[in-house]
Amino acid sequence: MDLSESPAFLPVISQRFQSLVWACLDSDLTRTAVFYAERYFALDQHSHDARHLYAITLLREGQTYPALCVVNISRQDQCSGCLELKAKCCKILGRYREAQEALEEAAKELSHTASTSAPSSRTARQSPDLAAIHCLSGAMALRGNRQTIAAQSFHQALTMNPLIWEAFEGLCALGSLPDVDDLFPPLPDPTKHLHPDDDASKPSGPIATGAGFFTPEAGNAGNLFRGLKPGANQIQPFRMPLPPGPRDSLASNDSPFRFADTTFQQAHRSSRSQPTVSGSTQQPVTRPLSSADEAGPMPKKLRSTAPQHVLKPSKPLKLSIDDPLKKARTRLALMSSNSFSSSNTRSQPVNSRAAPPASKSAGVNQNVATRRSTRLLSGTGSKHASKPSTRERRKQQGHARSRSIESDEDEAEVANSPSPPAAASSPRSGSPSSWTPSQEQAAQTAYEIEVADKYIYDLMRKFARAGRASALYHSQECLDAIEQLPHIQQKTPWVLSMVGKARYDKGEYGSAERAFKAVRILEPYRLWDMEVYSTLLWHLQKPVELSFLAQELLSIDPRSPQAWIAIGNLFSLQKERAQALTCFRRATQMDPSCAYAYTLSGHETIDENLDKAVTFFQTALRVDPRHYNAWYGLGTCYLRMSKLRLAEYHFRKAVEIHPDNAVLLGCVGMVAERRGDREGARAFFDKAVGISPDNALVRYRRAKILISAKAYKAAIKDLEHLRNSSPEESNVVFQLAKVYRLVGDEVKSAQLLAIARDISPKSMGKIKKLLDTKKDDGGDDKMDEG
């Protein structure tokens, strides 16, 4: 069962997604924020928090219309947050009247709920994040065509924080992608810690401690962030806060789970709750120096909602919260000397009589705590501690006797034992019996957070597999990886757009069109990848759909290159090349880094001015060296110039980038055929037909190679396949008639020649020339019409 379908884990996963998205927004990684916000919104589309977060990320990314589409739902389903975001979008779009009306509706709704609304506890990032800086540096290096530096920056960003999707996309754009398992190592399955000291005795792999996202442990050579060795005060990347509410019991002073300090815990440090005595007036008390203090100062967290019982000392210590300077110095000395020392060798020159007896409500193991307090009793007295009065001792004894009359006997037994007593059963069955409900809740919460973190990480790895295959143009592998995604994620615009591009690269134009139509239904105002959709409609020869798409994109954002590319494709389909070139030039003005617009300009001028087309294609390659369409265009130009070596070089470069493209393989085979290497040409044609059996051009080229090699039966098979798929193609009928004449079937040949004459009357010259040749002569290979 998918973890996202479990009601128990959905709130925890939602909290982790929220913290991750806000961390990305604070670091200005807006595209990464959009990626995770869409994953979160697909997970819970009925959640207003998910809807608001998705709209905010789109708005920060500059996608105003898509953000408006997300929150512009029916009025009965809108909340005040939806109305506020709608007003922001309308303000950017210049719809001031709609913005004012939305704000008035939000004010009316808030007037009824303002008294019960709780302020947000999220704290924005106060200092730059190192991983995000590396990612942004890599993006700038990629724009500046400094590919080596960009690759190094992206790798450094992913080493420090593997959840930065923009860094992964940068590596995809560079084409320097290792295997996903090497780039994102799999995490072990989370286990629930049932023993208070499990965290100290099991240093294993990258773990989610609840304070940070997949926080590595010090000294672990196999963890996910092995390349990062931060200092003591260095801010960790994308630390995520604990969920609010009952889960804040993890932050209590008595919790056996200790969490690393994080970026997003700064909001809670000003109001740390002190443990209080059950049934008495709450007042701040001084926590005695114990094993928890020797491990360094605990991070200050929110007040726990779980009940915690700590015995109050009769008199406050002299080293109390009233003297913060002394307390800070003492805690600093403890942290610097004992934060990394063993619990069996640490000692403190403090009189243990200042500490109350350990009870079952303490956040550490009962046996260990009791043994330590007994050992400290053997030390000398301290002037900072005072002996409790007789009345208070009687009250404490009576309180302890109501819980367990054998606690003193157990304490003496553990104190006199030379080593911790061996458990009669396994730690999972024996240790939790002494836990309080707050400790059980802390363990369960830590386990749920770890499971949620692993779910997000594994989901990102699945998307990375699909993204890597798409970047390497392994279309079928990309589609197979998409099938492994959760079903609810497969219906998102991001995934459907990836499906459309993969189908388009495979030449399956019908399936690609259906995928892009689904994208338009889910997100009518989407601009990303619409240039591919417009080119797809150009190939399908659908001017009406292309015109409608171009008008919609232009109304959404007249300054987007996707809109002008769609308009240019429309003019190109109507054979108006001058207007098409004007639109493509406009697209390059809107985005000078749009290599696709330069490539389309080259294809538009290739029939009129080869030198100008070469310039366009070279400009596209300067912007994006992995734009295989530009390499293909240069190869076509040099082929028309009869520069076969240059043509073959550029076609082969295109094949290196896109090895599964049947058209590119056919072009290499065509150049090899012109060079006289018919065996090599046939090998390329065979490979191309194997990749795309329905590609008519490649199959036709292979049929001509087979005719020249006198493999007539194989040629007839290919030509009959083409005739069934394209019965109105006169060249196919003519070649089929020629092959039947060569094999001695004169009747069939005459019938086909008559059909070819009816389809194309201007082919009478070719037919007469064929009839004048000898029967065993294959005729001229250049007798095609085009």
C-alpha positions in Angstrom: 0.0 0.0 0.0 1.2 3.5 -0.8 2.2 5.4 2.3 0.5 8.5 1.1 -2.9 6.6 1.3 -2.4 5.9 5.0 -4.4 8.3 7.1 -2.0 7.9 10.0 1.0 9.2 8.1 -0.7 11.8 5.9 -0.5 14.6 8.5 3.2 14.0 9.1 4.0 13.9 5.4 2.1 17.1 5.0 4.1 18.8 7.7 7.3 17.7 6.1 6.3 18.9 2.7 5.3 22.3 4.1 8.6 22.8 5.9 10.6 21.7 2.8 8.7 24.0 0.4 9.1 27.0 2.8 12.8 26.2 3.1 13.1 26.3 -0.7 11.2 29.6 -0.9 13.4 31.1 1.7 16.5 30.1 -0.3 15.1 31.5 -3.5 14.9 28.0 -5.1 11.5 28.7 -6.6 11.4 25.9 -9.2 12.3 23.4 -6.5 9.5 24.8 -4.4 7.1 24.4 -7.2 8.1 20.8 -7.8 7.6 19.8 -4.1 4.4 21.9 -3.8 2.9 20.1 -6.7 3.7 16.8 -5.1 2.1 18.0 -1.9 -1.0 19.3 -3.6 -1.4 16.1 -5.6 -1.2 14.2 -2.3 -4.0 16.2 -0.6 -6.0 18.3 -3.0 -8.7 19.0 -0.4 -6.2 20.7 1.9 -6.3 24.5 1.7 -2.7 24.5 3.1 -1.5 22.5 0.1 -3.5 24.7 -2.3 -2.2 27.9 -0.9 1.4 26.7 -0.8 1.2 25.6 -4.5 -0.2 28.9 -5.5 2.5 30.8 -3.6 5.2 28.9 -5.3 3.8 29.5 -8.7 3.4 33.2 -7.9 7.1 33.4 -6.7 8.1 31.6 -9.9 6.4 34.2 -12.0 3.5 32.0 -13.1 0.7 34.4 -12.2 -2.0 32.9 -14.3 -1.4 29.4 -13.1 -1.4 30.6 -9.5 -4.7 32.4 -10.0 -6.1 29.2 -11.6 -5.2 27.2 -8.5 -7.0 29.5 -6.0 -9.8 30.7 -8.3 -12.2 27.9 -7.3 -15.9 28.1 -6.5 -16.8 30.7 -3.9 -18.2 28.1 -1.4 -14.9 26.3 -1.4 -12.8 29.4 -1.1 -11.3 30.4 2.3 -9.8 33.7 3.3 -6.3 32.5 2.3 -7.6 31.7 -1.2 -9.2 35.1 -1.5 -6.0 36.8 -0.4 -3.9 35.0 -2.9 -6.4 35.7 -5.6 -6.2 39.4 -4.8 -2.4 39.3 -5.1 -2.6 37.6 -8.5 -5.2 40.1 -9.7 -3.1 43.0 -8.6 -0.1 41.7 -10.6 -2.4 41.2 -13.7 -3.9 44.7 -13.3 -7.3 43.5 -12.3 -7.7 45.9 -9.5 -11.5 45.7 -9.2 -11.4 41.9 -8.8 -8.5 42.3 -6.3 -10.6 44.7 -4.2 -13.6 42.5 -4.2 -11.6 39.5 -3.2 -10.0 41.4 -0.3 -13.5 42.6 0.9 -14.7 39.0 0.9 -11.6 37.9 2.8 -12.1 40.7 5.4 -15.8 39.6 5.9 -14.7 36.0 6.5 -11.8 36.9 8.8 -14.1 39.1 10.9 -15.9 36.0 12.1 -12.8 33.9 12.6 -10.1 36.4 13.7 -10.5 35.6 17.4 -9.8 31.9 16.9 -7.1 32.1 14.4 -3.6 31.2 15.6 -0.4 32.9 14.4 2.0 31.0 12.3 5.0 29.6 14.0 7.2 29.5 10.8 10.4 31.3 10.9 12.1 32.5 7.8 15.7 31.7 7.1 18.0 34.3 8.7 21.2 33.5 6.8 22.1 32.1 3.3 22.1 28.4 2.8 25.3 27.0 1.4 23.7 24.3 -0.7 21.3 26.8 -2.3 24.2 29.2 -3.0 26.0 26.4 -4.9 22.9 25.6 -6.9 22.3 29.3 -7.8 26.0 29.6 -8.7 25.7 26.6 -11.0 22.6 28.1 -12.7 24.5 31.3 -13.4 27.5 29.4 -14.7 25.2 27.3 -17.0 23.7 30.6 -18.4 27.2 31.8 -19.0 28.2 28.6 -20.9 30.7 27.6 -18.2 29.7 24.0 -18.2 32.5 22.5 -16.1 32.0 25.0 -13.3 28.3 24.6 -13.4 28.6 20.8 -13.1 30.9 21.2 -10.1 28.5 23.6 -8.4 25.5 21.4 -9.0 27.3 18.3 -7.6 28.3 20.3 -4.5 24.7 21.4 -4.0 23.4 17.8 -4.2 26.1 16.5 -2.0 25.1 19.0 0.8 21.3 18.6 0.1 20.0 15.9 -2.2 16.5 17.4 -2.2 17.4 20.5 -4.4 15.6 19.6 -7.6 17.0 22.6 -9.5 20.5 21.2 -9.1 19.4 17.9 -10.5 17.8 19.7 -13.4 21.0 21.6 -14.0 22.9 18.3 -14.3 20.2 17.1 -16.7 20.7 20.1 -18.9 24.5 19.5 -18.9 24.0 15.8 -19.8 26.6 14.8 -17.1 24.3 12.5 -15.0 25.6 9.5 -13.1 23.2 6.7 -12.1 20.4 7.7 -9.7 21.5 5.2 -7.1 25.0 6.8 -7.1 23.7 10.4 -7.0 20.9 9.6 -4.5 21.8 6.5 -2.5 18.8 4.6 -1.1 18.0 5.0 2.6 17.4 2.0 4.9 13.9 1.4 6.2 13.2 3.4 9.3 12.9 1.5 12.6 11.1 2.6 15.8 13.5 3.2 18.7 12.1 1.4 21.7 15.0 1.9 24.0 16.0 5.3 25.4 19.7 4.9 24.6 19.1 3.5 21.1 20.2 6.8 19.5 23.6 6.7 21.2 24.3 3.1 20.6 23.2 2.8 16.9 25.1 5.3 14.6 23.5 4.2 11.3 23.3 5.9 8.0 21.4 9.1 7.2 18.5 9.4 9.6 15.7 11.8 10.1 15.8 13.0 13.7 12.9 15.3 13.4 15.0 18.4 13.7 16.5 18.2 10.2 15.9 16.5 6.9 18.0 13.4 6.8 20.5 14.6 9.3 23.8 12.8 9.1 25.6 11.6 12.2 29.1 12.7 12.9 31.8 10.3 11.9 29.5 8.2 9.6 31.4 7.5 6.5 28.5 6.0 4.7 25.9 8.6 5.1 24.2 10.7 2.4 26.1 13.9 3.2 29.6 12.3 3.5 31.1 15.2 1.5 29.9 17.8 3.9 31.7 18.4 7.2 30.0 21.5 8.7 31.4 23.3 11.7 29.7 23.6 15.0 28.0 26.8 14.1 27.3 26.1 10.5 23.7 26.2 9.4 22.5 22.9 8.0 20.7 22.8 4.7 16.9 22.6 4.6 16.4 21.8 8.3 12.7 21.3 8.9 10.9 22.1 12.2 8.9 19.8 14.2 5.2 19.7 13.6 3.1 21.9 15.9 0.7 20.6 18.5 1.0 17.3 20.3 4.2 16.4 18.4 6.1 19.1 20.3 6.7 16.5 23.0 9.9 15.7 21.1 11.1 19.1 22.3 10.6 18.4 26.0 13.5 18.4 28.4 12.8 14.8 29.4 12.8 13.4 25.9 15.4 10.6 25.4 15.9 11.7 21.7 18.3 14.5 21.3 18.1 16.5 18.1 20.7 18.7 16.4 20.2 22.4 16.3 18.5 23.6 13.1 17.9 26.7 11.1 14.1 26.6 11.6 14.1 26.2 15.4 15.1 29.8 16.1 11.5 30.8 16.6 11.2 28.5 19.6 14.3 29.5 21.5 12.9 32.5 23.2 10.1 30.6 25.0 11.3 27.3 26.4 9.0 25.6 28.8 10.4 24.3 32.1 9.1 21.1 33.6 6.7 21.6 36.5 5.5 19.6 39.4 2.2 17.8 38.9 -0.5 19.3 41.0 1.4 22.4 42.1 1.7 25.9 41.0 3.9 26.3 37.9 7.1 28.2 38.4 10.5 28.0 36.8 12.9 25.6 38.4 16.5 24.8 37.9 17.2 21.5 36.2 20.1 19.6 38.0 23.3 18.8 36.2 22.8 15.3 34.9 23.8 13.1 32.0 21.6 15.2 29.7 23.6 18.3 30.7 26.9 16.7 30.0 25.9 16.0 26.5 25.6 19.7 25.8 22.8 22.2 25.9 19.5 21.0 24.6 17.8 22.9 21.8 14.9 25.0 23.1 11.6 23.8 21.8 7.9 24.4 22.2 5.9 23.4 25.3 5.0 19.8 25.3 1.3 18.9 25.6 2.1 15.6 27.2 2.0 15.4 31.0 5.5 15.5 32.6 6.1 15.0 36.3 9.3 16.3 37.9 9.8 16.7 41.6 10.4 20.2 42.7 13.4 20.9 45.0 12.6 22.6 48.2 15.0 25.6 47.6 16.2 27.0 44.3 19.9 26.5 43.5 22.2 29.5 43.7 23.1 28.8 40.1 19.6 29.6 38.9 17.9 31.3 36.0 18.2 34.5 37.9 21.9 34.5 37.2 22.1 34.0 33.4 25.8 34.9 33.1 26.9 32.2 35.5 24.6 29.7 34.0 25.8 30.5 30.5 29.4 30.1 31.5 28.7 26.8 33.3 26.8 25.4 30.4 29.4 26.6 27.9 32.1 24.8 29.8 30.0 21.6 30.0 29.4 21.8 26.3 33.0 22.3 25.2 34.4 19.6 27.5 31.7 16.9 27.6 29.6 17.2 24.4 31.5 14.4 22.7 32.7 12.3 25.7 31.4 8.9 26.8 28.6 8.7 29.3 30.6 6.2 31.3 33.6 8.5 31.8 32.0 11.9 32.4 32.0 13.4 35.8 30.8 16.7 37.2 32.0 18.4 40.4 28.4 19.0 41.6 26.7 17.7 44.7 24.1 15.2 43.6 21.9 16.0 46.6 20.8 19.0 44.6 19.1 16.7 42.1 15.8 15.1 43.1 15.6 11.3 42.9 15.0 9.9 39.4 11.4 8.8 38.8 9.6 7.0 36.1 8.6 10.2 34.5 12.1 11.2 33.7 13.1 11.3 30.0 16.1 9.0 30.4 16.4 5.3 31.2 15.3 4.5 34.8 18.2 2.2 35.5 20.9 4.4 34.2 19.5 7.6 35.8 19.3 5.9 39.2 22.7 4.4 39.0 24.2 7.8 38.2 22.5 9.6 41.0 23.6 7.0 43.5 27.2 7.3 42.3 27.1 11.1 42.6 25.9 10.7 46.2 29.4 9.5 47.1 30.8 12.8 46.2 31.4 15.7 48.5 28.8 18.2 49.4 28.3 21.5 47.6 27.4 24.8 49.0 25.0 25.4 46.2 22.6 22.6 47.3 20.4 22.6 50.4 18.9 19.6 52.2 15.1 19.3 51.8 13.1 19.7 55.0 11.5 16.8 56.8 7.9 17.7 55.7 8.9 17.9 52.1 10.7 14.5 52.4 7.6 13.0 53.8 5.5 14.4 50.9 8.0 13.1 48.4 8.0 9.7 50.1 4.3 9.5 50.1 4.1 10.5 46.5 6.6 7.9 45.5 4.9 5.3 47.6 1.7 5.8 45.7 3.5 5.0 42.5 5.7 2.1 43.5 6.7 0.9 47.0 9.7 -0.9 45.6 11.4 2.1 43.9 13.9 2.5 46.7 14.8 -1.2 46.6 15.3 -1.0 42.9 17.5 2.1 43.2 19.7 0.4 45.8 20.0 -2.7 43.7 21.0 -0.9 40.6 23.5 1.4 42.5 25.3 -1.6 44.0 25.6 -3.5 40.7 29.0 -3.2 38.9 27.3 -3.1 35.5 23.8 -2.5 34.1 21.6 -5.5 34.8 21.0 -7.8 31.8 17.4 -7.8 30.5 15.6 -11.1 30.8 14.0 -10.5 27.4 14.8 -8.5 24.2 15.1 -4.7 24.5 12.0 -4.3 22.5 9.9 -6.2 25.0 11.6 -5.2 28.3 12.6 -1.5 28.0 9.4 0.2 27.1 7.6 -1.1 30.2 9.2 1.7 32.2 8.3 4.4 29.7 5.8 7.1 30.3 3.1 8.0 27.7 5.1 11.1 26.8 8.1 9.0 26.0 6.1 6.6 24.0 4.6 9.5 22.0 8.0 10.9 21.4 9.3 7.6 20.1 6.2 7.2 17.8 6.5 10.8 16.6 10.2 10.4 15.7 9.4 7.2 13.9 6.6 8.8 11.9 8.8 11.7 11.0 11.5 9.4 9.8 9.0 7.4 7.7 7.7 10.6 6.2 11.2 11.8 5.3 12.0 8.6 3.7 8.8 8.7 1.7 9.6 12.1 0.3 13.2 11.1 -0.5 12.1 7.9 -2.3 9.5 9.9 -4.2 12.1 12.3 -5.3 14.3 9.4 -6.4 11.5 8.0 -8.6 11.1 11.4 -10.2 14.8 11.6 -10.7 14.9 8.3 -12.6 12.2 9.6 -15.0 14.0 13.0 -15.3 17.3 11.4 -16.0 15.9 9.2 -18.7 14.1 12.2 -20.2 17.3 14.3 -20.2 19.2 11.5 -21.9 16.3 11.0 -24.4 15.7 7.4 -23.3 12.0 7.8 -24.0 10.9 4.3 -23.2 12.9 4.2 -20.0 11.4 7.5 -19.0 7.9 6.1 -19.5 8.7 3.0 -17.6 10.0 5.1 -14.7 6.8 7.2 -14.7 4.8 4.0 -14.4 6.6 3.4 -11.1 5.3 6.6 -9.6 2.3 6.7 -7.3 -1.0 6.8 -9.2 -2.0 10.2 -7.8 1.3 11.7 -9.0 0.9 10.3 -12.5 -2.1 12.6 -13.0 -0.2 15.9 -12.3 0.7 18.4 -15.0 4.4 17.9 -14.4 4.2 14.2 -15.1 1.8 14.4 -18.0 4.0 17.0 -19.7 7.0 14.7 -19.3 4.9 11.9 -20.9 4.0 14.2 -23.8 7.6 15.0 -24.5 8.7 11.4 -24.2 6.0 10.3 -26.7 7.0 13.2 -29.0 10.6 12.2 -29.0 9.6 8.6 -29.9 7.6 9.9 -32.8 4.3 8.8 -31.3 2.5 12.0 -32.1 -1.0 10.8 -31.3 -0.2 9.7 -27.8 1.8 12.8 -27.2 -1.1 15.0 -28.3 -3.4 13.2 -25.8 -0.9 13.8 -23.0 -0.6 17.5 -23.7 -4.4 17.8 -23.9 -4.6 16.3 -20.5 -2.1 18.9 -19.3 -4.2 21.7 -20.7 -7.3 20.4 -18.9 -5.6 20.1 -15.6 -3.7 23.4 -15.9 -5.2 25.6 -18.6 -2.8 28.5 -18.0 0.4 26.4 -18.1 3.3 27.9 -20.2 6.0 25.4 -19.6 6.6 22.9 -22.4 3.9 24.5 -24.6 6.5 25.2 -27.3 6.8 21.4 -27.7 3.1 21.1 -28.0 2.9 23.8 -30.7 5.6 22.0 -32.7 3.7 18.7 -32.3 0.5 20.3 -33.7 2.7 21.6 -36.6 3.8 18.0 -37.4 0.2 16.8 -37.1 -0.9 19.6 -39.6 -3.6 20.9 -37.3 -3.9 24.6 -37.9 -7.1 25.2 -36.0 -5.8 23.7 -32.7 -2.5 25.4 -33.2 -4.2 28.8 -33.7 -6.3 28.3 -30.6 -3.2 27.4 -28.6 -1.3 30.4 -29.8 -4.0 32.8 -28.9 -4.4 31.4 -25.5 -0.7 31.5 -24.7 -0.5 35.1 -26.0 -3.4 36.1 -23.7 -1.8 34.4 -20.7 1.6 36.1 -21.1 2.5 38.2 -24.2 6.1 38.3 -23.1 6.6 34.6 -22.9 8.7 32.9 -25.6 6.3 29.9 -25.7 3.5 32.2 -27.0 5.6 33.6 -29.8 7.0 30.2 -30.8 3.4 28.9 -31.1 2.5 31.9 -33.3 5.6 31.3 -35.4 4.7 27.7 -35.9 1.2 28.7 -37.0 2.6 31.1 -39.6 5.1 28.4 -40.7 2.2 25.9 -41.2 0.5 28.5 -43.4 3.7 28.9 -45.5 4.2 32.5 -44.3 7.9 32.3 -43.6 8.5 36.0 -43.2 5.9 36.3 -40.4 7.1 33.1 -38.8 10.7 34.4 -38.7 9.5 37.6 -37.1 7.7 35.7 -34.4 10.7 33.5 -33.7 12.9 36.6 -33.5 10.5 38.0 -31.0 10.8 34.9 -28.9 14.6 35.3 -28.8 14.1 38.9 -27.7 11.8 37.7 -24.8 14.3 35.0 -23.8 17.8 35.2 -25.3 18.6 31.7 -23.8 15.7 30.1 -25.8 17.7 27.8 -28.1 14.6 26.3 -29.6 13.6 29.7 -31.2 17.0 30.0 -32.9 16.6 26.4 -34.2 13.1 27.0 -35.6 14.5 30.1 -37.3 17.1 28.0 -39.0 14.6 25.4 -40.2 12.5 28.2 -41.6 15.3 29.7 -43.7 17.0 26.5 -44.8 15.2 26.4 -48.1 16.1 30.0 -49.0 19.4 30.9 -47.5 21.7 28.0 -46.3 24.3 30.4 -44.9 21.8 32.2 -42.7 20.3 28.9 -41.5 23.8 27.7 -40.5 24.2 30.9 -38.4 20.9 30.3 -36.7 21.8 26.7 -35.8 25.2 27.7 -34.6 23.7 30.4 -32.3 21.3 27.8 -30.9 24.3 25.5 -30.1 26.1 28.3 -28.3 23.1 28.7 -26.1 22.5 25.0 -25.6 25.2 22.6 -26.8 22.9 19.6 -26.2 20.2 20.8 -28.5 20.1 17.9 -30.9 17.7 19.6 -33.2 20.3 22.3 -34.0 22.9 19.6 -34.7 20.4 17.9 -37.1 19.8 21.3 -38.8 23.5 21.8 -39.4 23.8 18.3 -40.8 21.0 19.0 -43.2 22.6 22.2 -44.3 25.9 20.6 -45.0 24.2 17.7 -46.8 22.5 20.1 -49.2 25.9 21.7 -49.7 27.3 18.2 -50.6 29.7 18.4 -47.7 29.2 14.8 -46.7 31.9 14.6 -44.0 30.6 17.7 -42.2 27.1 16.4 -42.6 27.9 13.0 -41.2 29.8 14.6 -38.3 26.9 16.8 -37.2 24.3 14.0 -37.7 26.5 11.7 -35.5 26.7 14.4 -32.8 22.9 14.6 -32.8 22.7 10.8 -32.5 25.1 10.9 -29.5 22.7 13.2 -27.7 19.5 11.4 -28.8 20.4 7.8 -29.6 16.8 6.6 -29.9 15.7 9.0 -32.7 14.9 7.1 -35.9 15.1 10.2 -38.1 18.6 11.0 -37.0 19.8 7.4 -37.5 18.2 7.5 -40.9 20.1 10.7 -41.8 23.4 9.0 -40.8 22.4 6.1 -43.0 21.6 8.3 -45.9 25.0 10.0 -45.7 26.7 6.7 -45.6 24.7 5.6 -48.6 25.8 8.6 -50.6 29.4 7.9 -49.6 28.9 4.4 -51.1 28.9 2.5 -47.8 25.6 0.6 -48.4 26.3 -2.0 -45.8 26.8 0.7 -43.1 23.8 2.5 -44.4 21.6 -0.6 -44.1 22.8 -1.2 -40.5 21.6 2.3 -39.6 18.3 1.9 -41.4 17.7 -1.5 -39.6 18.4 0.1 -36.3 16.1 3.0 -37.1 13.3 0.7 -38.2 13.7 -1.3 -35.0 13.3 1.8 -32.9 10.4 3.2 -34.9 8.6 0.7 -37.2 6.0 3.2 -38.3 8.6 5.8 -39.5 7.8 5.9 -43.2 10.9 7.8 -44.4 13.4 5.4 -42.7 11.5 2.3 -44.0 11.4 3.8 -47.5 15.2 4.5 -47.5 15.8 1.0 -46.3 13.6 -0.4 -49.1 15.7 1.4 -51.7 18.9 0.0 -50.1 17.4 -3.5 -50.3 16.5 -3.0 -54.0 20.1 -1.9 -54.8 21.4 -5.0 -52.9 18.9 -7.2 -54.9 17.1 -8.3 -51.7 13.8 -8.0 -53.5 11.6 -10.0 -51.1 12.6 -7.8 -48.1 12.1 -4.7 -50.2 8.6 -5.8 -51.2 7.8 -6.4 -47.6 8.8 -2.9 -46.6 7.0 -1.3 -49.6 3.8 -3.2 -49.0 3.9 -2.0 -45.3 4.3 1.6 -46.6 1.5 1.2 -49.1 -0.9 0.1 -46.5 0.0 3.0 -44.2 0.2 5.6 -47.0 -1.8 4.4 -50.0 -1.7 7.8 -51.7 2.1 8.1 -51.8 3.1 7.8 -55.5 6.8 7.2 -54.8 6.0 4.1 -52.8 3.7 2.7 -55.5 6.2 3.4 -58.2 9.1 1.7 -56.3 6.8 -1.3 -55.6 6.0 -1.6 -59.3 9.7 -1.5 -60.1 10.4 -4.3 -57.7 7.6 -6.5 -59.0 9.0 -6.0 -62.5 12.5 -7.0 -61.3 11.1 -10.3 -59.8 9.2 -11.1 -63.1 5.6 -10.2 -62.1 4.7 -8.1 -65.1 1.0 -8.1 -64.4 1.4 -6.8 -60.9 3.9 -4.2 -62.0 1.6 -2.9 -64.7 -1.3 -2.6 -62.3 0.9 -0.6 -59.9 2.2 1.7 -62.6 -1.3 2.5 -63.6 -2.2 3.3 -60.0 0.9 5.5 -59.8 -0.1 7.4 -62.9 -3.6 8.0 -61.5 -2.2 9.3 -58.2 0.4 11.6 -59.8 -0.1 12.2 -63.5 3.2 14.1 -63.7 5.0 10.8 -63.1 4.4 9.7 -66.7 8.0 10.5 -67.6 9.3 8.2 -64.9 7.0 5.4 -65.9 8.1 5.6 -69.6 11.8 5.7 -68.5 11.2 2.6 -66.3 9.5 0.7 -69.1 12.4 1.5 -71.5 15.0 0.0 -69.1 15.9 -3.6 -69.1 14.1 -6.1 -66.9 17.0 -6.9 -64.7 18.1 -3.2 -64.3 17.1 -1.6 -61.1 16.6 1.7 -62.8 17.7 5.0 -61.5 17.6 5.5 -57.8 16.9 9.2 -58.3 13.6 8.7 -60.0 11.6 9.8 -56.9 9.6 12.9 -57.0 10.9 14.1 -53.7 
